[in-house]
């Protein structure tokens, strides 16, 4: 497929590279030129012109909304638009109203998942467009499901970030508790990882958290944005998310304390501060 890929950051760059290696013809664009294996375009218009599939992988609603007019004006009318960004369901629905073939397809798995090509992809849109997008999803993901109509993918991503943020907060508390009690926290987390408390986060992040290595795979700043989406989605659905609201406050505190550029596992620093 001829693909125009907008957003070649921490997530987008390896994803675009996987698409090139899968045999697709990819023209990518970002504010700063980067190498990803395909052709670097001179503008959004240049990237999407003549594309069969247009992809965006951008930080938030404002960036997606900023490039969307150029996509509408320059991409072929029958090109499939896939937005891998995490934005509000309302924005995804507005985009779908303006362009016939549109999928909201936020991803989970972080930088490692993008690099390894094993992302989990939650998709909103039509069955027909989902089927057409399968070669794209197969190149960048391991799990991909159509979860409903326009905006549905973003609601599922909100649920994902709700669980991820809450898990990081509880893991941080577990580490602080064990270390304060003088037990071997590393051994303790190994045991937890093998039992019912086990999770993908515990599997991948326990050693880096114990080492206080918060090199960003997904930044606190972005999770703070996602928590806003979660609370807005909860209001839209008229449900109560008390644990989500508390997690949002902890993540906001991390950002306020200057940890916004760190990995979201840096919630450990907030919990440590509260325990002093």
Backbone bond lengths (Angstrom), bond angles and torsions (degrees), N, CA, C in turn:
res aa  C-N    CA-C-N  psi(-1)  N-CA   C-N-CA  omega(-1)  CA-C   N-CA-C  phi
1 X - - - 1.450 - - 1.531 110.01 -
2 X 1.329 115.91 150.67 1.469 121.69 171.47 1.529 107.37 -88.96
3 X 1.334 116.08 118.50 1.466 121.65 -171.94 1.524 110.21 -121.92
4 X 1.336 115.35 131.87 1.456 121.47 168.53 1.510 108.36 -102.06
5 X 1.327 117.94 120.93 1.464 122.65 -172.58 1.528 109.06 -117.96
6 X 1.335 116.68 115.33 1.456 121.59 -177.79 1.526 109.24 -107.66
7 X 1.338 116.78 118.32 1.461 121.76 179.55 1.508 111.91 109.76
8 X 1.329 117.02 91.23 1.464 121.93 -175.14 1.533 110.47 -113.15
9 X 1.334 115.00 53.73 1.450 121.11 -179.69 1.518 112.20 -91.52
10 X 1.333 116.27 -149.78 1.459 121.96 -176.29 1.529 111.19 -55.81
11 X 1.327 116.97 -40.18 1.462 121.41 -179.19 1.523 112.14 -92.36
12 X 1.326 116.51 -44.59 1.454 120.57 -172.92 1.510 114.37 -66.45
13 X 1.325 116.66 -37.80 1.474 119.24 -177.12 1.530 112.36 -60.80
14 X 1.357 119.72 -52.09 1.472 117.60 178.17 1.522 112.84 -65.97
15 X 1.323 117.88 -32.25 1.465 119.90 178.25 1.523 110.68 -64.28
16 X 1.329 116.66 -45.11 1.465 120.03 177.57 1.521 110.42 -62.10
17 X 1.339 116.78 -38.06 1.463 120.02 177.98 1.516 112.58 -62.49
18 X 1.328 117.08 -39.97 1.469 120.30 177.13 1.532 110.89 -62.66
19 X 1.314 116.46 -38.36 1.469 119.90 179.72 1.525 110.71 -65.75
20 X 1.334 116.76 -38.47 1.471 120.23 176.59 1.525 109.88 -63.28
21 X 1.339 116.06 -45.88 1.468 119.38 -178.85 1.526 112.27 -66.96
22 X 1.320 116.89 -23.51 1.467 120.49 177.42 1.524 111.61 -79.99
23 X 1.334 117.64 -2.06 1.446 121.18 175.35 1.514 115.53 101.88
24 X 1.330 117.39 4.38 1.464 120.33 179.80 1.527 110.27 -83.35
25 X 1.321 115.70 154.08 1.465 122.51 177.54 1.526 107.45 -94.42
26 X 1.336 116.91 107.22 1.461 121.05 -170.45 1.531 110.56 -114.42
27 X 1.345 114.85 126.19 1.463 121.92 169.36 1.529 106.63 -109.89
28 X 1.322 117.15 118.53 1.451 121.16 -175.63 1.505 112.50 -111.24
29 X 1.331 115.81 152.66 1.463 120.18 177.15 1.517 110.79 -140.32
30 X 1.334 115.20 141.03 1.456 122.91 172.93 1.528 106.57 -149.36
31 X 1.312 116.95 168.43 1.464 120.25 -179.93 1.522 111.84 -64.06
32 X 1.329 116.07 -28.51 1.462 121.12 177.40 1.523 108.59 -120.99
33 X 1.314 117.09 132.74 1.468 120.31 -177.25 1.525 110.83 -65.65
34 X 1.330 115.64 131.28 1.459 122.32 177.24 1.523 108.46 -135.09
35 X 1.330 114.90 155.08 1.461 120.49 176.66 1.521 108.80 -91.84
36 X 1.334 116.56 133.43 1.465 119.95 179.19 1.519 112.38 -140.06
37 X 1.320 117.10 0.46 1.455 121.21 179.48 1.510 114.29 107.58
38 X 1.348 117.00 -19.90 1.458 121.46 178.08 1.520 110.78 -108.52
39 X 1.322 116.44 -163.44 1.459 121.37 179.51 1.518 109.92 -87.97
40 X 1.335 116.37 137.35 1.455 120.16 176.05 1.520 108.77 -91.99
41 X 1.323 116.33 125.42 1.457 121.88 -176.93 1.520 110.84 -84.04
42 X 1.333 116.33 161.90 1.460 121.39 -179.61 1.519 112.38 -87.55
43 X 1.341 117.22 -14.31 1.460 121.63 -178.18 1.520 108.74 -166.03
44 X 1.341 116.27 172.22 1.462 120.25 174.07 1.518 109.66 -60.54
45 X 1.326 116.43 -45.30 1.475 120.93 -179.28 1.524 110.82 -58.43
46 X 1.332 117.06 -42.91 1.463 121.22 179.71 1.531 110.81 -64.71
47 X 1.333 116.71 -37.70 1.464 120.17 -177.87 1.522 112.20 -67.76
48 X 1.327 117.74 -37.67 1.466 120.50 -171.27 1.524 113.79 -96.41
49 X 1.311 117.10 -14.50 1.458 119.98 -179.84 1.538 109.70 -61.44
50 X 1.304 117.57 126.72 1.479 124.78 -179.71 1.532 113.37 72.61
51 X 1.327 118.43 9.00 1.470 120.39 -179.96 1.529 110.82 -75.77
52 X 1.321 115.63 144.82 1.462 121.31 171.02 1.523 110.88 -86.86
53 X 1.354 114.72 -29.52 1.462 121.65 177.69 1.526 108.06 -133.71
54 X 1.334 115.99 132.88 1.459 121.80 174.90 1.526 108.24 -113.56
55 X 1.333 116.47 130.49 1.462 122.03 -176.89 1.525 109.12 -123.93
56 X 1.334 116.11 136.61 1.459 120.75 169.07 1.523 109.13 -119.32
57 X 1.329 115.42 139.51 1.466 122.04 174.77 1.526 105.74 -138.96
58 X 1.344 115.65 86.80 1.455 122.61 -169.57 1.527 110.96 -125.92
59 X 1.351 118.13 163.88 1.465 120.21 -170.37 1.518 115.98 -67.30
60 X 1.342 118.43 -37.63 1.465 119.15 -171.24 1.526 110.49 -162.58
61 X 1.341 115.53 178.98 1.465 121.92 -177.82 1.529 113.75 -51.69
62 X 1.350 120.38 -47.98 1.469 118.90 -175.96 1.517 113.78 -58.69
63 X 1.339 117.42 -39.10 1.468 120.04 -179.45 1.532 111.12 -69.08
64 X 1.339 116.38 -40.50 1.468 119.50 177.93 1.525 110.28 -64.68
65 X 1.321 116.19 -45.44 1.462 119.83 -178.79 1.524 111.65 -66.93
66 X 1.336 117.62 -27.10 1.461 121.01 179.81 1.530 112.07 -70.63
67 X 1.341 117.29 -37.09 1.469 119.53 -177.12 1.526 112.60 -91.03
68 X 1.336 117.86 -17.60 1.462 120.45 -173.44 1.530 112.96 -60.47
69 X 1.343 120.61 -40.99 1.470 118.89 177.68 1.524 113.57 -58.62
70 X 1.345 116.79 -38.08 1.465 119.80 177.14 1.521 111.49 -66.19
71 X 1.337 116.33 -34.72 1.463 120.09 177.02 1.524 110.00 -65.79
72 X 1.323 116.84 -47.43 1.468 121.30 -179.78 1.526 110.45 -60.94
73 X 1.336 115.96 -40.76 1.468 120.00 -175.26 1.516 113.38 -75.74
74 X 1.326 118.72 -26.67 1.468 120.14 -169.84 1.525 115.48 -118.33
75 X 1.333 118.91 -23.37 1.466 120.18 179.83 1.526 109.54 -79.40
76 X 1.326 117.91 149.18 1.463 119.59 174.46 1.527 110.89 -55.25
77 X 1.325 116.16 144.28 1.469 120.59 -174.88 1.522 112.20 -61.05
78 X 1.346 117.08 -29.23 1.470 119.50 -177.64 1.530 112.77 -95.23
79 X 1.330 118.22 7.68 1.467 120.68 178.59 1.527 109.43 -70.42
80 X 1.315 115.94 141.57 1.461 122.02 177.13 1.520 109.10 -81.05
81 X 1.333 116.71 128.78 1.464 121.91 178.17 1.527 109.44 -104.84
82 X 1.342 116.28 122.58 1.458 122.85 177.84 1.517 108.54 -118.95
83 X 1.327 116.07 121.22 1.460 120.47 177.40 1.525 108.85 -105.95
84 X 1.334 115.92 108.88 1.460 121.84 178.30 1.537 111.97 -84.47
85 X 1.326 117.72 -4.78 1.463 121.88 -177.34 1.527 110.83 -68.22
86 X 1.329 115.17 158.53 1.465 120.88 171.67 1.520 107.92 -99.26
87 X 1.337 116.05 108.68 1.460 122.17 -178.61 1.530 108.13 -135.40
88 X 1.323 117.61 -177.96 1.459 119.84 -179.21 1.524 110.66 -73.73
89 X 1.326 117.60 147.96 1.466 119.89 175.42 1.522 112.52 -57.49
90 X 1.342 116.35 -34.22 1.457 119.56 -179.65 1.530 111.42 -63.11
91 X 1.334 116.99 -41.45 1.465 119.97 178.66 1.522 110.36 -65.99
92 X 1.332 116.94 -42.39 1.470 119.73 178.24 1.524 111.02 -59.11
93 X 1.311 117.01 -41.05 1.458 120.77 179.85 1.522 111.36 -66.30
94 X 1.337 116.80 -38.81 1.473 119.59 177.81 1.516 111.09 -63.87
95 X 1.331 116.94 -41.24 1.463 119.96 178.72 1.529 110.53 -63.55
96 X 1.322 116.18 -41.01 1.464 120.34 -179.80 1.527 111.69 -64.45
97 X 1.324 117.28 -29.17 1.465 120.72 177.54 1.521 111.88 -71.99
98 X 1.340 116.22 -24.52 1.464 120.62 -175.86 1.525 113.03 -93.84
99 X 1.328 116.20 -17.57 1.463 119.45 -178.41 1.517 108.40 -139.57
100 X 1.325 115.55 126.92 1.465 120.84 -169.34 1.525 113.01 -61.20
101 X 1.316 118.23 -48.35 1.469 121.55 -174.70 1.532 109.16 -100.39
102 X 1.318 116.85 92.76 1.458 121.85 -175.07 1.523 110.53 -137.32
103 X 1.327 115.91 135.18 1.464 122.50 174.26 1.521 108.75 -125.01
104 X 1.334 117.42 128.90 1.466 119.16 166.23 1.524 105.85 -90.85
105 X 1.335 116.02 126.42 1.465 120.54 -171.71 1.522 111.45 -141.15
106 X 1.340 117.51 60.28 1.468 119.23 178.06 1.523 111.22 -61.27
107 X 1.320 115.21 155.02 1.461 120.55 -173.47 1.518 111.59 -122.12
108 X 1.321 115.51 158.54 1.460 122.59 173.55 1.519 108.22 -132.16
109 X 1.330 114.98 146.50 1.461 119.69 179.96 1.506 112.27 139.47
110 X 1.343 116.29 -12.74 1.451 120.17 176.93 1.517 113.50 66.95
111 X 1.334 114.61 -170.68 1.463 119.86 -177.24 1.531 111.39 -59.74
112 X 1.330 117.60 -41.24 1.463 119.85 -178.94 1.527 110.79 -62.63
113 X 1.332 115.98 -42.15 1.455 119.13 178.46 1.510 112.05 -63.05
114 X 1.346 116.38 -37.18 1.462 120.12 178.02 1.523 110.98 -68.01
115 X 1.328 116.14 -43.80 1.473 120.78 -179.65 1.529 110.54 -64.34
116 X 1.323 116.68 -41.21 1.469 120.94 -177.41 1.534 112.71 -82.79
117 X 1.326 117.49 -9.16 1.460 120.82 -179.55 1.510 113.62 69.53
118 X 1.350 116.96 34.83 1.466 120.90 -176.44 1.529 111.22 -125.16
119 X 1.317 117.38 32.58 1.451 121.12 -178.44 1.528 111.77 -64.75
120 X 1.321 114.88 152.77 1.459 121.68 170.13 1.527 106.78 -97.89
121 X 1.327 116.22 128.22 1.469 120.75 -172.35 1.519 109.47 -122.57
122 X 1.325 115.86 124.01 1.464 122.14 -179.55 1.527 107.85 -108.70
123 X 1.318 117.70 119.97 1.462 121.04 -164.89 1.518 111.81 -116.67
124 X 1.337 115.71 133.13 1.455 122.37 172.38 1.515 110.06 -114.81
125 X 1.315 117.02 136.31 1.464 120.97 -179.33 1.511 110.63 149.78
126 X 1.328 116.14 -157.68 1.466 120.38 -178.37 1.524 111.36 -91.17
127 X 1.325 115.39 155.16 1.466 120.87 177.11 1.522 110.60 -61.56
128 X 1.304 117.37 -39.88 1.469 121.44 -178.86 1.527 111.10 -61.58
129 X 1.330 116.98 -46.36 1.459 120.02 179.99 1.525 111.33 -69.96
130 X 1.332 117.14 -34.81 1.462 120.66 176.03 1.529 110.46 -60.09
131 X 1.317 117.31 -45.76 1.462 121.00 178.83 1.525 110.91 -61.99
132 X 1.330 116.59 -40.02 1.461 120.28 179.99 1.527 111.58 -65.65
133 X 1.336 116.37 -28.52 1.466 121.18 -176.80 1.521 113.11 -87.27
134 X 1.321 119.23 -5.12 1.461 120.91 -174.99 1.536 113.95 -54.61
135 X 1.353 119.75 -40.39 1.471 117.63 177.84 1.527 113.05 -60.74
136 X 1.334 116.87 -29.92 1.467 120.74 176.85 1.525 109.80 -70.96
137 X 1.327 115.59 -49.37 1.464 120.01 -178.01 1.525 111.41 -63.16
138 X 1.325 116.72 -38.34 1.470 120.33 179.95 1.527 111.77 -63.30
139 X 1.341 117.21 -30.12 1.464 120.85 -177.55 1.521 112.74 -77.62
140 X 1.340 116.85 -28.06 1.466 118.84 -173.44 1.528 113.75 -115.49
141 X 1.335 117.34 -11.03 1.456 119.55 -173.14 1.513 114.54 -131.11
142 X 1.309 114.32 169.62 1.464 122.06 175.82 1.523 110.77 -112.52
143 X 1.335 116.69 -37.25 1.458 122.54 179.43 1.516 108.17 -123.70
144 X 1.327 117.43 126.07 1.465 120.67 178.95 1.519 107.82 -148.19
145 X 1.334 114.53 127.63 1.459 120.88 -177.53 1.520 110.34 -137.76
146 X 1.306 115.74 142.96 1.456 121.64 169.86 1.522 106.86 -80.96
147 X 1.335 116.94 121.06 1.463 120.45 -173.01 1.527 112.95 -111.44
148 X 1.327 117.39 1.72 1.458 120.30 178.87 1.512 110.99 152.78
149 X 1.328 115.97 -165.43 1.450 122.08 -178.81 1.519 112.96 -79.22
150 X 1.332 117.62 -168.19 1.469 121.19 -178.70 1.535 112.05 -52.82
151 X 1.332 115.63 132.63 1.459 121.90 -179.10 1.511 114.44 90.12
152 X 1.330 117.87 -17.49 1.468 120.60 -176.73 1.526 111.55 -63.87
153 X 1.322 116.81 -38.10 1.456 119.55 178.78 1.517 111.57 -59.65
154 X 1.329 116.72 -37.62 1.458 120.14 -179.35 1.525 111.89 -70.49
155 X 1.334 117.93 -33.75 1.461 119.71 175.31 1.530 110.46 -64.88
156 X 1.337 116.97 -40.78 1.464 119.73 178.84 1.529 110.08 -68.13
157 X 1.333 117.69 -37.96 1.466 119.85 177.06 1.525 110.48 -63.92
158 X 1.332 117.31 -37.57 1.463 120.00 175.84 1.521 110.02 -60.07
159 X 1.332 116.74 -43.21 1.465 120.57 177.45 1.529 110.51 -62.48
160 X 1.326 117.17 -38.89 1.460 121.68 178.16 1.520 111.06 -61.06
161 X 1.334 116.52 -48.99 1.465 120.04 -178.18 1.520 112.05 -68.52
162 X 1.326 116.49 -27.98 1.459 121.06 173.85 1.527 110.21 -61.15
163 X 1.335 116.45 -47.35 1.466 121.38 -179.80 1.532 110.72 -68.92
164 X 1.329 116.96 -42.64 1.471 120.65 -178.76 1.527 110.75 -62.44
165 X 1.335 116.80 -49.18 1.454 119.61 -179.22 1.520 112.30 -61.84
166 X 1.335 116.14 -43.34 1.462 119.65 178.84 1.512 112.47 -64.75
167 X 1.332 116.58 -36.89 1.467 120.24 179.17 1.523 111.21 -66.39
168 X 1.337 116.78 -42.84 1.467 119.42 176.97 1.524 111.04 -60.42
169 X 1.336 116.82 -41.94 1.459 119.81 -179.51 1.528 110.91 -62.34
170 X 1.326 116.96 -44.22 1.466 120.25 -179.11 1.526 111.55 -69.98
171 X 1.325 117.43 -37.06 1.460 120.35 177.16 1.527 110.17 -64.22
172 X 1.327 116.44 -40.23 1.462 120.09 176.80 1.525 110.72 -60.42
173 X 1.331 117.51 -43.77 1.459 120.80 178.97 1.524 111.19 -64.03
174 X 1.342 116.23 -38.88 1.468 119.77 179.35 1.521 111.01 -63.21
175 X 1.325 117.13 -41.21 1.462 121.07 179.56 1.529 110.60 -64.68
176 X 1.324 116.27 -47.33 1.462 120.42 -179.97 1.529 110.71 -61.12
177 X 1.324 116.76 -42.34 1.467 121.02 179.09 1.522 111.47 -60.78
178 X 1.327 117.04 -49.99 1.464 120.27 -176.88 1.522 111.75 -65.54
179 X 1.336 116.66 -42.60 1.464 118.82 -179.38 1.527 111.21 -66.20
180 X 1.329 117.27 -39.44 1.467 120.47 179.49 1.524 111.48 -65.86
181 X 1.343 116.02 -30.21 1.465 120.39 -179.87 1.519 112.11 -81.82
182 X 1.335 117.35 -6.64 1.455 120.78 177.03 1.514 114.76 81.40
183 X 1.344 117.29 15.29 1.459 119.56 178.80 1.528 109.48 -90.29
184 X 1.307 116.15 168.30 1.461 122.18 178.67 1.526 107.81 -77.33
185 X 1.326 116.66 97.77 1.465 121.18 -175.09 1.527 111.91 -64.92
186 X 1.323 117.64 -35.04 1.461 120.03 179.40 1.525 110.54 -63.55
187 X 1.329 115.79 -47.48 1.460 120.11 177.74 1.532 110.26 -63.80
188 X 1.312 115.36 -39.57 1.456 119.08 179.52 1.515 112.55 -61.58
189 X 1.335 117.07 -43.40 1.469 120.18 179.26 1.525 111.38 -68.50
190 X 1.332 116.76 -32.82 1.471 119.13 175.65 1.528 110.24 -60.69
191 X 1.330 115.64 -41.32 1.464 119.51 178.87 1.527 110.35 -66.58
192 X 1.335 116.48 -44.91 1.460 120.03 179.54 1.534 111.31 -59.73
193 X 1.324 115.93 -39.45 1.468 120.16 -177.99 1.519 112.24 -64.60
194 X 1.334 116.80 -24.28 1.455 120.40 -179.32 1.511 114.42 -92.13
195 X 1.333 116.50 -2.07 1.463 120.08 -177.68 1.506 112.52 -114.37
196 X 1.322 116.01 -159.57 1.457 121.37 -176.62 1.520 112.04 -65.39
197 X 1.335 117.55 -24.46 1.463 121.46 178.53 1.525 112.37 -76.83
198 X 1.331 117.16 -6.40 1.452 121.05 -178.10 1.523 112.38 -59.63
199 X 1.334 116.09 147.23 1.464 122.14 178.38 1.516 108.30 -156.46
200 X 1.317 115.09 166.82 1.460 119.82 176.32 1.533 110.35 -62.46
201 X 1.322 116.91 -37.37 1.461 120.72 178.71 1.522 110.53 -64.86
202 X 1.310 116.79 -44.66 1.469 120.63 178.60 1.527 110.26 -62.36
203 X 1.320 115.69 -38.35 1.469 120.68 179.57 1.526 111.63 -64.40
204 X 1.332 116.82 -45.18 1.461 120.76 -171.59 1.523 114.04 -90.25
205 X 1.336 117.40 -27.39 1.463 118.94 -166.30 1.530 115.37 -114.56
206 X 1.330 118.47 -8.24 1.461 117.44 -172.28 1.523 112.23 -63.54
207 X 1.315 118.25 -39.33 1.463 119.58 -177.02 1.527 111.15 -71.21
208 X 1.327 117.77 -41.45 1.463 119.70 179.02 1.526 111.07 -66.81
209 X 1.339 117.15 -35.36 1.464 119.09 177.65 1.518 110.71 -67.49
210 X 1.319 117.60 -42.50 1.469 120.19 177.45 1.527 111.28 -61.06
211 X 1.335 116.23 -34.14 1.462 121.20 179.68 1.527 112.03 -83.39
212 X 1.345 116.44 -1.45 1.478 121.88 -176.41 1.530 110.23 55.97
213 X 1.322 115.85 40.17 1.462 122.27 174.88 1.526 107.35 -99.11
214 X 1.311 116.51 105.09 1.451 121.30 -176.70 1.532 111.50 -111.03
215 X 1.334 115.86 36.05 1.460 120.63 173.88 1.523 108.35 -56.56
216 X 1.332 118.14 126.45 1.467 118.94 -170.04 1.521 114.42 -71.23
217 X 1.343 114.23 126.47 1.453 121.59 164.57 1.522 107.48 -104.91
218 X 1.344 114.57 -33.55 1.463 123.00 172.56 1.520 106.07 -147.52
219 X 1.320 116.36 117.17 1.459 121.31 -168.66 1.536 113.25 -76.80
220 X 1.321 114.95 151.02 1.466 121.70 173.35 1.531 110.25 -52.73
221 X 1.330 117.61 -42.12 1.469 120.97 -179.80 1.530 111.30 -54.33
222 X 1.320 116.90 -43.61 1.462 120.45 -178.61 1.519 111.36 -72.47
223 X 1.334 116.98 -36.64 1.465 118.08 178.86 1.531 109.93 -69.94
224 X 1.318 117.16 -31.83 1.466 120.53 174.12 1.531 109.83 -60.37
225 X 1.326 116.34 -44.64 1.467 120.35 175.70 1.519 110.84 -59.86
226 X 1.324 116.96 -42.78 1.467 120.82 -179.35 1.522 112.36 -65.90
227 X 1.328 117.09 -34.76 1.461 118.80 178.25 1.523 110.91 -65.36
228 X 1.329 116.48 -33.18 1.458 119.48 173.93 1.517 111.32 -63.23
229 X 1.342 116.32 -39.90 1.466 120.83 177.07 1.522 110.28 -63.52
230 X 1.334 116.24 -41.46 1.470 120.68 -179.99 1.524 110.90 -60.29
231 X 1.330 117.06 -49.24 1.457 120.35 -177.81 1.529 111.13 -65.74
232 X 1.334 116.22 -36.47 1.464 119.70 176.59 1.527 110.95 -67.23
233 X 1.344 116.41 -40.99 1.477 120.38 178.55 1.523 110.59 -63.98
234 X 1.344 116.42 -38.05 1.464 119.99 178.55 1.523 111.00 -64.33
235 X 1.335 116.74 -41.08 1.465 119.77 176.71 1.524 110.73 -63.44
236 X 1.343 116.43 -42.07 1.461 120.69 179.54 1.522 110.73 -61.27
237 X 1.334 116.50 -42.23 1.465 121.19 -179.09 1.529 112.62 -83.77
238 X 1.342 116.36 -5.93 1.463 122.97 179.54 1.532 111.97 58.10
239 X 1.361 114.21 51.08 1.463 120.44 175.45 1.524 108.76 -125.60
240 X 1.328 115.63 161.72 1.458 123.78 -176.52 1.523 108.75 -105.22
241 X 1.332 117.70 126.08 1.467 121.54 -179.41 1.541 108.95 -126.44
242 X 1.336 117.92 74.19 1.472 120.20 -175.80 1.520 113.52 -62.69
243 X 1.341 117.88 -39.89 1.461 119.66 178.08 1.529 110.47 -67.69
244 X 1.313 115.86 -35.62 1.465 119.87 177.03 1.517 111.43 -65.18
245 X 1.326 116.64 -40.84 1.460 120.43 179.07 1.526 111.20 -63.72
246 X 1.342 116.85 -40.72 1.464 120.73 178.38 1.530 110.43 -66.17
247 X 1.329 116.63 -43.17 1.465 120.20 178.25 1.525 110.59 -62.00
248 X 1.333 116.38 -39.22 1.469 120.11 177.65 1.524 110.88 -59.76
249 X 1.342 117.03 -39.08 1.458 120.65 179.02 1.531 111.34 -67.12
250 X 1.328 117.52 -39.43 1.463 120.58 178.20 1.530 111.11 -64.72
251 X 1.326 115.98 -41.19 1.465 119.78 179.60 1.525 109.97 -69.22
252 X 1.334 117.37 -38.35 1.463 120.41 175.53 1.530 110.48 -62.55
253 X 1.338 116.57 -37.99 1.459 120.41 177.79 1.525 111.03 -64.64
254 X 1.339 116.62 -40.73 1.472 120.28 177.56 1.524 110.58 -59.38
255 X 1.308 115.56 -42.73 1.471 120.12 179.53 1.528 110.74 -66.60
256 X 1.336 116.34 -43.22 1.460 120.46 -179.62 1.523 111.71 -64.07
257 X 1.328 116.96 -28.38 1.463 121.49 -179.26 1.529 112.22 -86.52
258 X 1.325 117.14 5.38 1.458 120.82 174.53 1.513 115.28 92.23
259 X 1.337 117.40 16.41 1.457 120.20 -177.55 1.533 112.82 -99.98
260 X 1.324 117.30 13.26 1.460 120.40 -173.39 1.508 115.16 -58.52
261 X 1.329 117.39 -31.00 1.465 120.19 -178.42 1.521 112.96 -85.52
262 X 1.348 117.25 -3.94 1.463 121.21 -179.77 1.527 110.97 -87.76
263 X 1.318 115.48 166.91 1.457 121.61 176.25 1.528 109.92 -62.31
264 X 1.349 116.52 151.69 1.467 118.32 -177.87 1.529 112.97 -65.94
265 X 1.318 118.49 -13.16 1.459 120.10 172.16 1.529 111.63 -67.24
266 X 1.350 117.26 -10.46 1.464 121.36 177.30 1.525 111.92 -68.50
267 X 1.324 118.27 0.62 1.460 120.11 167.93 1.534 110.31 -53.95
268 X 1.333 116.12 -25.20 1.472 120.81 176.83 1.530 110.72 -56.54
269 X 1.328 117.61 -37.20 1.462 120.66 -179.44 1.526 111.03 -65.87
270 X 1.327 117.01 -35.79 1.469 120.69 178.55 1.529 110.00 -67.65
271 X 1.333 116.17 -46.74 1.461 120.21 -178.89 1.525 110.62 -63.45
272 X 1.351 116.25 -39.92 1.467 119.50 176.52 1.523 110.63 -60.28
273 X 1.329 116.13 -42.59 1.458 119.80 -179.38 1.523 112.29 -63.29
274 X 1.327 116.75 -37.44 1.460 120.40 179.15 1.531 111.88 -70.05
275 X 1.315 116.83 -22.29 1.455 120.87 -175.35 1.532 113.28 -93.04
276 X 1.322 116.34 -4.12 1.474 118.20 -177.81 1.525 110.40 -76.54
